[in-house]
């Protein structure tokens, strides 16, 4: 243990270093490699991940239940920004703002739950919303769905 150092009438204790930078990198990268090997082994050994055709790869058609699909959309749509935006809405608009925020998050999931059986019945091999709009209204009406892709 090193003695304390007096700097401008303040006592500064030395920081205890338990790992060198090289050992820290070794620990981090070996942990990442172990997780990579575990995930690859799990995917290789699990028969559920066998993809036989392109349709099974792009669309997991009827392989998941409604709850898991809704939670997938919820997690991908909400994202990590909710940790910051909900408190901000609560600060500016109060509890009524949080209730409106919750409704705006849940409303697309409810609409999706109501529309999905109709889409599955009328377009059993469709993958995207654009496929459905093209079937119902024609190719010209599906063009606005491509504009965000072309802009990116």
Buried (B, 14 or more C-beta within 10 A) or exposed (E): EEEEEEEEEEEEEEEEEEEEEEEEEEEEEEEEEEEEEEEEEEEEEEEEEEEEEEEEEEBEEEEEEEEEBBEEEEEEEEEEEEEEEBEEBBEEEEEEBBEEBEEEBEEEBEEBEEEEEEBEEEBEEBEEEBBBBBBEEEEEEBEEBEEEEEEE
